[in-house]
Amino acid sequence: MLCRRHDDPDGEANTLDSPGYIEHHDGDHRRAVGHYRQALARYRALGHTAMVAGALDHVGLPLAALGLRDEARAVWREALALYRDLECDEDAERLLRRLEELDGAERAVTG
């Protein structure tokens, strides 16, 4: 990877996040999860809290699409806590709604 060769860890993390976004929107949820998790690991290693929150937020979408609700819920709750710590109120509110939707969908399935 070019970013690794040029010692650009931020660029490397961003480069991994982008294909995850594309794959998720193309319906390749498993590959999206893989790329998002790789980006997440790099953001964590770099200590970029805001980027960690965003990557957690992103990875929850394909997890939910795959029916992995418990995993989606866990990453979204972690992202929610980070958004609150960062005072990103709009993102926190959006995630609260997403969690409520996830819980509502699960109740509908389990009846």
C-alpha positions as CSV (number, residue, x, y, z in Angstrom):
1,M,0.0,0.0,0.0
2,L,1.4,3.4,-1.0
3,C,0.5,5.1,2.3
4,R,2.4,2.4,4.3
5,R,5.4,2.8,2.0
6,H,5.4,6.6,2.6
7,D,4.8,6.3,6.3
8,D,1.3,7.8,6.2
9,P,-0.7,6.0,8.9
10,D,-3.6,8.4,8.7
11,G,-3.8,8.0,4.9
12,E,-3.6,4.2,5.4
13,A,-6.6,4.2,7.8
14,N,-8.6,6.5,5.5
15,T,-7.7,4.3,2.5
16,L,-9.2,1.3,4.3
17,D,-12.3,3.0,5.3
18,S,-13.2,4.1,1.8
19,P,-13.6,0.7,0.3
20,G,-15.7,-0.3,3.3
21,Y,-18.1,2.5,2.4
22,I,-18.3,1.5,-1.2
23,E,-18.7,-2.2,-0.5
24,H,-21.4,-1.6,2.0
25,H,-23.3,0.5,-0.5
26,D,-22.8,-2.1,-3.2
27,G,-24.2,-4.8,-0.9
28,D,-20.9,-6.6,-0.2
29,H,-21.4,-6.3,3.6
30,R,-18.9,-9.0,4.7
31,R,-16.1,-7.2,2.8
32,A,-17.3,-3.9,4.1
33,V,-17.0,-5.1,7.7
34,G,-13.5,-6.3,7.0
35,H,-12.3,-3.0,5.7
36,Y,-14.1,-1.0,8.3
37,R,-12.5,-3.1,11.1
38,Q,-9.0,-2.7,9.6
39,A,-9.5,1.1,9.5
40,L,-10.9,1.0,13.0
41,A,-7.8,-0.8,14.3
42,R,-5.5,1.8,12.7
43,Y,-7.6,4.7,14.0
44,R,-7.4,3.2,17.5
45,A,-3.7,2.7,17.2
46,L,-3.3,6.4,16.2
47,G,-5.5,7.5,19.1
48,H,-7.9,9.4,16.8
49,T,-11.1,9.2,18.9
50,A,-13.3,11.0,16.5
51,M,-12.3,8.7,13.6
52,V,-12.7,5.7,15.9
53,A,-16.3,6.8,16.6
54,G,-17.0,7.3,12.9
55,A,-15.5,3.9,12.0
56,L,-17.6,2.2,14.7
57,D,-20.6,4.0,13.4
58,H,-19.9,2.8,9.9
59,V,-19.2,-0.8,10.7
60,G,-22.5,-1.1,12.5
61,L,-24.4,-0.6,9.2
62,P,-23.2,-3.7,7.3
63,L,-23.3,-5.7,10.6
64,A,-27.0,-4.9,10.9
65,A,-27.5,-5.6,7.2
66,L,-26.0,-9.1,7.8
67,G,-28.4,-9.7,10.6
68,L,-25.6,-9.5,13.3
69,R,-27.7,-7.2,15.5
70,D,-25.9,-7.9,18.7
71,E,-22.6,-6.9,17.1
72,A,-24.1,-3.8,15.5
73,R,-25.6,-2.8,18.8
74,A,-22.3,-3.2,20.6
75,V,-20.3,-1.1,18.1
76,W,-23.0,1.6,17.9
77,R,-23.2,1.8,21.7
78,E,-19.4,2.3,21.8
79,A,-19.6,4.9,19.1
80,L,-22.5,6.6,21.0
81,A,-20.3,6.9,24.1
82,L,-17.5,8.4,22.1
83,Y,-19.8,10.9,20.3
84,R,-21.1,12.0,23.7
85,D,-17.6,12.4,25.1
86,L,-16.7,14.4,22.0
87,E,-19.9,16.4,22.4
88,C,-21.0,15.5,18.9
89,D,-24.7,15.8,19.8
90,E,-26.2,15.3,16.3
91,D,-24.2,12.1,15.8
92,A,-25.2,10.9,19.2
93,E,-28.9,11.6,18.5
94,R,-28.7,9.8,15.1
95,L,-27.1,6.8,16.7
96,L,-29.8,6.7,19.4
97,R,-32.4,6.6,16.7
98,R,-30.6,3.9,14.9
99,L,-30.4,1.8,18.1
100,E,-34.1,2.3,18.7
101,E,-34.8,1.2,15.1
102,L,-32.6,-1.9,15.6
103,D,-34.4,-2.8,18.8
104,G,-37.8,-2.2,17.1
105,A,-36.9,-4.4,14.2
106,E,-35.7,-7.1,16.5
107,R,-38.9,-7.1,18.5
108,A,-40.9,-7.3,15.3
109,V,-38.9,-10.4,14.2
110,T,-39.1,-12.2,17.6
111,G,-42.8,-11.1,18.1
